[in-house]
Every structure is written in C-alpha cells, then in structure tokens.
Amino acid sequence: MKRFFHIFHITVFLILSVGTIVIVYSTGSGNISLAWFMSVGLIILIEFLAIFYLVQKFYAKPIKNLEYTIKKFLVGSLKQKDISFHKTLNPHLNYILLFFTKTLTTLKNIKWEFIHGKEIKWEVELAREIQEKLLSKKIENIPSLSIVARSKPAKEIGGDSFDIIPQWNDYFIYVWDATGHGVWAGFIMMMVNALVHGYSKVTRKWNQILAHTNDIIKPRVKANLLMSMLLLRWNETDKRLYMTWAGHEYLMIYKYSKQKCFKIKSWWVALGMAKNIHKLLKEREVAFEKNDIAILYSDGITEAINLPEKNGDEEMFWEDRLIQAIEESPNVESKDYKSAKSVFKNITIELSKFMWYKYDQLDDITLVVAQYKPNDYDITKDFSEHISDELVTEWNWDS
C-alpha cells in the first residue's frame, strides 16, 4: 500500500521537477523570448493535465462514483446491479469502495425486506379479512339444539375452524383441521369449505359430500397438504344425529343417562390422502337423546402444552383431561343436567389453566359443543358465555 503512495509522490515530483529545471535553465542561460514563454506555458499545461489526470484517475472519479451511488440509494433508485465499483490502482480507495459496496448492499436488502415484509403483512391481513368474511361464524338457530362454538388461529390465518350449514330439514355441523397453520392451511381450508357448501346443496349424505370434495382437492394440492374433518348431520324432523369422519379427532358424546363422557373414534382417511375415497367414507347414526351433549374439537386442544415452549419436560392436555373437563362441568342451576355453555366454559377454563402463563399456542384451536335441549330448557337460567378473568390465566378465546 505504501508503494502506491511512493510511486504517486515520485511521479508528481518528477513532473514538477522537469518544469522547474527547464525554467531555471532557460533563465540562467538568458534565453528569455516569446518562444521561451510559450515553451514554459506548454510545459506548465502538460504538467497540470498530467497531475489533473492522476488526481481524477486515483481520487476524484472513484469518489464521484461512490457519491453518485449513495445518492441513488437515498432516492430509492438503486438496483442490485448498480452496487459495484471498478477497482482502482489506489488500494486505500479500494478498501473504502469495498466497505461501501457491502454496506449499501446490506442496507438495500434491509430496506427491501422491510418494504416486502410490509407488503406481505398487508397481504396476510387481507387474506385474514377475506377468511373472516367467508367464515362468518354465525351460529345457526337450530330449534332442538343449543350450540356454542369458537375458533382461534395460532397465527393471522387459521387452518382449522367450524361451520354450520342448514339444508332441507338437516343441519350440517362440522369442524376441520388442515395440515399445519398459516397461509397454505388457510387457503386449503377456504377452498374445502366452499366445496362443502356447494355439494351440500346437491346431497344430504356427508360421505358423498366429502368424497366429491376430495375428488377436486386431491389432484390440486401437494401430497403433504391434508385436511381432516369430523361432521355431524342433525335431522330436525326425526331428531336423529349422524356422523361422518375423515381422519379427525374423536367425537365426544356426554350421555345424560349415564352421567359419563364417551369417545367415538374417527377413522378412515383425511381429504387429500387418497384419490378415490367414495367407498371408504361412511355415515353412521349416533345415539343422541335429550340432554346429551356432543363435543367436536381440533387437536390444538388435546396437543396444547403446559410450558411456554417444547423442551422435553412438557405435558399435553390429551383426551383424558378433555373428558374430565366435560364430566366435571357444572349443572345448570337447580337442574340435574349440564348445558352446552357450561361444558364449553369449563373446557375453556381448564385448558387455560393447563397452558398457564407465557403460553405459546402452537396450533389453531376450535371447539364446538352442541346439546339436545332438555324439555324445560330456559336460556335465561343458563350460564353466561362470559368467562371472568379470575377463572383463566393468559389464554382465552379473545386474547
């Protein structure tokens, strides 16, 4: 590096020395004439141009290029290909240019990621808004049933939820859970929900609705993107309950006559797992009598953990705690039966206490509780859906 400056200084010194020697020699010899003035002027001009070229080549031009690039960065017109500087013969400047190249590249990437991140956030918010509008979460008024249902995504966009579709004299009540959570899961969820709504207008058989939906979904999604579903069909005329399943969690049935909760296994395949599932999906009747309660849920409940993060010491909520929360739900005041609200509230309270403080909701959570109304059911004497902050920790449906 010192060598460059030695050469540069010697070059400038020699240029200036040549002119000085010529002038001194000419003055000493007495040869002062018009030609002398012209020769001296020409030498000075040549010296000036030579020094000017050296300064421009080794200092001014690289610094101007650097200044121009910085200005383009500040006004936002800098492209990736513009962040480059030609290597000069000045090693000091090369280090400076390298530093600014890396610095500007880093700042440009940060700026791009910030702007792109804002765009992605806006797009995610838009997707979440569209999802909320498509899934209005309006609880249909079913004359013989009392229903409480909520869904809470782990992120901005959820992969599981619930819906209730009235059709003819049937009511279709179902929950679903797409693989994972986030944008992909939300996209598949909305697509499946739209197809289910469409096919429910054609047939009342849940197994056929799901099979036709799978025919559309399977060739259009990746093999690892699946959706499990658990579906109930309540016939209001006959007061009969039917169940169809597609690789989802258990259906919990609390039997009033036995004061006990039973679980019914959800078999067969999830949507997107196989091409043709028409013969695999079945619809079967479930014994459901006055005061009985059906509980549908996603695995975000049973797989909730009791620590802020997984470290090997965590426990999961699992089905046993869910069954216990159902069976220990309080009865309606002065009655010998529970209600959909009391069961829903007690599950929420026990889940919140289990997750404790500084929780991390690892997955989307959906819970639907439906009761075959008692003959003397009075909504004014039922439990309120509001849950006091004293009964939960940090997690609740609105947190």
Secondary structure by P-SEA (a helix, b strand, c coil): caaaaaaaaaaaaaaaaaaaaaaaaaaaaccccaaaaaaaaaaaaaaaaaaaaaaaacccaaaaaaaaaaaaaaacccccccccccccccaaaaaaaaaaaaaaaaaaaaaaaaaaaaaaaaaaaaaaaaaaaaacccccccccbbbbbbbbbccccccccccccccccbbbbbccccccccaaaaaaaaaaaaaaaaaaaccccaaaaaaaaaaaccccccccbbbbbbbbbbcccccbbbbbbcccccbbbbbccccbbbbbbbbcccccccccccccbbbbbccccccbbbbbbcccccccccccccccccccccaaaaaaaaaacccccccccccaaaaaaaaaaaaaaaacccccccbbbbbbbbbcccccccccccccccccccccccccccc
